[in-house]
């Protein structure tokens, strides 16, 4: 891929390198205004006003076009078919994106099959569900006291039902304290401006997670903690460790607007965006990243575990730098900076080691 631009594309273009795809890349291409074929070649040029990106279809495994504007030439679809490249068209408020598959398409990595097999294995499914609930309880414990017996119940849980029971007990305690601090009725499902703001925040995170789940060839319908396949269960699974983002945003907006519904609903989206753009440190990968990259990172973590690049499902969470053995989570967060021994940050390099695949902006 060749970018012709004086601007920084770190927040807009992601290129996913993977050795197992024979050097090919997956490309997330948001808000492309036009696509122009370069004659007598396998290259296409995507234009962003004064900026362009050259795409070599011979070296491309998947393309996701993101956003509501732009033109899609039929000849581009024909070339994607020629080179065997799937195309997704998605935007955050779209629950089901369009997906074009070329004839005789086969996913060389078949991450989807690995996901289904892991979901059908009781031991592997429990390990993912426990990790998700453990991260959720940890985030709640930083805000309000969660009894130790609930964490112990999660540790000794032997079924998905027992894991969900521990989650329900912790959540009930948390919501009681959370609503009480705001002087509101302690009921998540009743019709109030605060709950409307929480629902909007959940929909906001849903769109972001769905994008990365699809980008990495996972099924959004097959979760590990949530059992039904009639909705995007995996999206809600992977949202659990990060619900505090929308909950903190909703609490701040409620206080700022004194609970006025129209003002809350107007401010909740921009407030969540602001929080997602803040820089946080991630001990699992020893990187400093924008908080939004945690949502991409948890999908990378699941993919790394399913593909065998990591022996454990290591969820990226924000925290403080700590010493000890260097972690090997099987992935590096895109757009991040790695910490060094002297405490100086440097940009994460492109890694050729299959244990540390990277998404390179």
C-alpha positions in Angstrom: 0.0 0.0 0.0 1.3 3.5 -0.9 -0.1 6.6 0.8 0.4 9.9 -0.9 -0.4 12.5 1.7 1.1 15.1 4.0 -1.5 14.4 6.6 -1.5 11.7 9.3 -3.8 8.7 8.6 -3.5 7.1 12.0 -7.1 7.6 12.9 -8.5 6.7 9.5 -6.7 4.0 7.6 -5.8 0.6 9.1 -3.8 -2.0 7.2 -3.7 -5.4 8.9 -0.6 -7.4 8.0 -0.6 -11.2 8.5 2.2 -13.6 7.4 -0.3 -16.5 7.2 -2.0 -14.7 4.3 1.1 -14.9 2.2 2.0 -11.2 2.8 -1.5 -9.9 2.0 -3.2 -7.3 4.0 -6.7 -6.4 5.1 -7.7 -2.8 4.6 -10.2 -0.6 6.5 -10.9 2.4 4.2 -13.2 5.0 5.7 -14.9 7.9 3.8 -13.3 7.3 0.4 -14.7 9.9 -2.0 -13.7 8.1 -5.2 -12.0 5.0 -6.5 -10.0 5.2 -9.8 -8.4 2.3 -11.6 -4.7 2.8 -12.6 -4.6 1.5 -16.2 -2.7 -1.7 -17.0 -2.1 -2.6 -13.4 -3.6 -4.2 -10.3 -3.7 -0.8 -8.5 -6.6 1.3 -7.6 -6.4 4.8 -6.2 -8.7 5.9 -3.3 -9.1 9.7 -3.0 -9.8 11.8 0.1 -9.9 15.3 -1.1 -6.2 16.2 -1.6 -5.0 12.9 -0.3 -4.8 9.5 -2.1 -4.0 5.9 -1.2 -2.9 3.4 -3.8 -4.2 -0.1 -3.3 -2.5 -3.1 -4.9 -5.3 -5.7 -5.2 -2.7 -8.5 -5.7 -1.6 -7.9 -2.1 -5.0 -7.4 -0.6 -7.0 -9.9 1.4 -10.1 -7.9 2.4 -11.4 -4.4 2.0 -13.9 -2.6 4.3 -15.4 0.6 3.0 -16.6 2.7 5.9 -19.0 5.7 5.9 -22.0 7.0 4.0 -20.4 8.8 1.1 -18.4 7.9 -2.0 -18.9 6.2 -5.3 -18.3 2.5 -6.0 -17.5 1.7 -9.7 -18.8 -1.6 -11.0 -15.3 -2.2 -12.5 -13.9 -2.1 -9.0 -16.3 -4.9 -8.0 -15.2 -6.9 -11.1 -11.5 -6.5 -10.1 -12.3 -7.6 -6.5 -13.9 -10.7 -8.0 -10.9 -11.3 -10.3 -8.5 -11.2 -7.3 -10.8 -13.1 -4.9 -11.2 -10.2 -2.4 -14.3 -9.8 -0.2 -15.7 -6.3 0.2 -17.7 -5.0 3.3 -19.6 -1.7 3.3 -20.4 -0.5 6.8 -21.0 2.5 9.0 -21.5 2.7 12.7 -25.3 2.9 12.8 -25.7 0.1 10.4 -26.4 -3.2 12.3 -25.9 -5.4 9.3 -23.3 -4.4 6.7 -23.3 -5.3 3.1 -20.8 -8.1 2.3 -19.7 -9.0 -1.3 -18.0 -12.4 -1.6 -16.2 -13.3 -4.8 -17.0 -16.7 -6.5 -15.4 -19.7 -4.7 -14.2 -17.5 -1.8 -12.3 -19.3 1.0 -11.0 -17.7 4.1 -7.4 -19.0 4.3 -7.3 -18.5 8.1 -10.9 -19.7 8.7 -11.0 -17.8 12.0 -14.8 -18.2 11.9 -14.5 -22.0 12.2 -12.0 -21.6 15.1 -14.5 -19.3 16.8 -17.4 -21.8 16.5 -15.2 -24.7 17.6 -14.1 -22.8 20.7 -17.6 -21.8 21.5 -18.7 -25.4 21.4 -15.9 -26.5 23.7 -17.2 -26.0 27.3 -13.8 -25.5 28.8 -12.6 -22.9 26.2 -16.0 -21.1 26.3 -15.8 -20.8 30.1 -12.3 -19.4 29.9 -13.5 -16.6 27.6 -16.6 -15.9 29.6 -14.7 -15.8 32.9 -12.1 -13.4 31.4 -14.8 -11.0 30.2 -16.7 -11.0 33.5 -13.5 -10.7 35.5 -12.6 -7.6 33.5 -16.1 -6.2 33.9 -16.0 -6.7 37.7 -12.5 -5.2 37.9 -13.8 -2.0 36.2 -16.8 -1.8 38.5 -14.6 -2.4 41.6 -12.6 0.7 40.7 -15.8 2.8 41.1 -17.8 1.1 43.9 -17.1 -1.7 46.3 -17.9 -5.2 45.0 -18.0 -7.9 47.7 -15.1 -10.3 47.6 -17.4 -13.3 47.8 -18.7 -12.4 44.3 -15.2 -12.5 42.8 -14.6 -15.8 44.6 -17.9 -17.1 43.1 -16.6 -16.2 39.7 -13.3 -17.9 40.3 -15.0 -21.2 41.3 -17.8 -21.1 38.7 -18.0 -24.3 36.7 -20.6 -23.3 34.1 -21.7 -20.4 32.0 -24.8 -20.1 34.2 -22.7 -19.8 37.3 -20.4 -17.2 35.6 -23.5 -15.2 34.6 -24.8 -15.4 38.1 -21.6 -13.9 39.5 -21.9 -11.1 36.8 -25.5 -10.5 37.8 -24.7 -10.2 41.5 -21.9 -7.8 40.9 -23.9 -5.7 38.4 -26.8 -5.5 40.9 -24.5 -4.1 43.6 -22.8 -1.7 41.1 -26.1 -0.3 39.7 -27.4 0.3 43.2 -24.4 2.4 44.1 -24.2 4.1 40.6 -27.8 5.2 40.5 -27.7 6.2 44.2 -24.8 8.5 43.6 -26.8 10.3 41.0 -30.0 10.4 43.0 -31.9 8.3 40.5 -34.1 5.2 40.8 -31.9 2.1 40.9 -33.4 0.3 37.9 -31.6 -0.1 34.6 -34.6 -1.0 32.5 -37.1 1.8 33.3 -37.8 4.7 31.0 -35.6 7.6 32.2 -33.4 10.2 30.5 -30.3 8.6 32.2 -31.2 5.2 30.9 -31.8 6.6 27.4 -28.3 8.1 27.5 -26.9 4.7 28.5 -28.7 3.0 25.7 -27.3 5.5 23.2 -23.9 4.9 24.5 -24.3 1.2 24.2 -25.4 1.6 20.6 -22.3 3.8 20.0 -19.9 1.2 21.2 -21.8 -1.6 19.4 -21.1 0.0 16.0 -17.4 0.3 16.7 -17.0 -3.3 18.0 -19.1 -4.7 15.1 -16.8 -3.0 12.6 -13.7 -4.8 14.0 -15.4 -8.1 14.6 -16.4 -8.2 10.9 -13.0 -6.9 9.8 -11.2 -9.8 11.5 -13.6 -12.5 10.0 -15.4 -13.3 13.3 -19.2 -13.9 13.6 -21.0 -11.2 15.6 -23.8 -13.7 16.3 -21.8 -16.3 18.2 -20.8 -15.1 21.7 -19.2 -16.9 24.6 -20.9 -15.3 27.6 -24.2 -14.4 25.8 -25.7 -17.6 24.5 -28.4 -16.7 22.0 -27.5 -16.4 18.3 -30.5 -14.3 17.3 -28.6 -11.1 17.9 -25.0 -9.8 17.9 -24.0 -11.7 21.0 -20.3 -11.4 20.5 -20.5 -7.6 20.3 -22.2 -7.5 23.7 -19.6 -10.0 25.1 -16.7 -7.8 24.1 -18.4 -4.7 25.3 -18.5 -5.9 28.9 -15.0 -4.8 29.9 -15.5 -1.3 28.5 -19.0 -0.4 29.6 -17.5 1.9 32.2 -16.6 4.3 29.3 -20.3 5.0 28.5 -21.4 4.8 32.2 -18.8 7.4 33.2 -19.8 9.6 30.3 -23.5 9.3 31.1 -22.9 10.2 34.7 -20.9 13.3 33.7 -23.5 14.4 31.2 -26.3 13.9 33.7 -24.6 16.1 36.2 -23.7 18.8 33.6 -27.3 19.0 32.2 -29.1 18.3 35.6 -30.9 15.4 33.9 -32.5 17.4 31.1 -33.3 14.8 28.5 -32.8 16.6 25.3 -29.5 18.1 26.5 -28.3 14.7 27.7 -29.1 13.0 24.4 -27.3 15.8 22.5 -24.2 15.6 24.6 -23.7 11.9 25.3 -22.3 11.1 21.8 -19.6 13.9 21.8 -18.7 13.1 25.4 -18.1 9.4 24.6 -16.0 10.4 21.5 -13.9 12.7 23.7 -13.3 9.9 26.2 -12.4 7.4 23.5 -9.8 9.8 22.1 -8.0 10.1 25.5 -4.6 8.4 25.8 -4.3 5.5 28.3 -1.6 3.0 29.2 -2.3 -0.7 28.5 -0.1 -3.0 30.7 -1.0 -6.1 28.6 1.0 -4.7 25.6 3.0 -2.0 27.4 1.6 0.6 25.0 0.0 4.1 25.3 -2.9 4.3 22.9 -6.2 6.2 22.5 -8.9 4.6 24.5 -10.8 3.7 21.4 -8.1 1.3 20.4 -9.1 -0.9 23.4 -12.2 -1.8 21.4 -10.1 -2.9 18.4 -7.7 -4.6 20.8 -10.1 -6.9 22.4 -11.1 -8.3 19.0 -7.3 -8.7 18.2 -7.0 -10.5 21.6 -9.7 -12.9 20.8 -8.4 -13.5 17.3 -4.9 -14.1 18.7 -6.2 -16.7 21.1 -8.3 -18.5 18.5 -5.4 -18.6 16.1 -3.1 -20.0 18.7 -0.8 -16.9 18.8 -1.5 -16.6 22.5 -2.1 -19.4 25.1 -4.6 -17.1 26.9 -7.3 -14.6 26.0 -5.6 -11.5 27.3 -8.0 -8.5 27.3 -6.4 -5.1 26.9 -7.4 -2.8 29.8 -6.1 0.5 30.9 -3.8 0.7 33.9 -0.4 1.8 35.2 3.0 0.7 34.0 4.5 -2.1 36.0 7.7 -4.2 36.0 8.1 -7.9 35.5 8.4 -10.2 32.6 7.4 -8.7 29.2 3.9 -9.9 28.3 3.3 -11.9 25.1 -0.4 -11.4 24.4 -0.1 -12.4 20.7 -1.0 -8.9 19.4 0.0 -5.3 19.4 -2.5 -2.5 19.6 -2.7 -0.4 16.5 -1.6 3.2 16.6 0.1 2.8 20.0 3.5 3.6 21.5 5.6 1.0 23.2 7.2 1.8 26.6 11.0 1.5 27.0 13.1 0.8 30.0 13.9 4.5 30.4 10.2 5.4 30.2 10.4 6.9 26.8 7.8 5.9 24.3 8.4 4.9 20.7 6.0 4.0 18.0 5.2 0.3 17.7 7.1 -1.2 14.8 5.8 -3.5 12.1 6.5 -7.0 13.4 7.2 -9.9 11.2 7.1 -12.3 14.1 3.8 -14.3 13.8 3.4 -14.1 17.6 3.2 -10.3 17.4 1.0 -9.4 14.3 0.3 -5.7 14.1 -2.2 -3.5 12.5 -0.2 -0.7 11.0 -1.8 2.7 10.4 
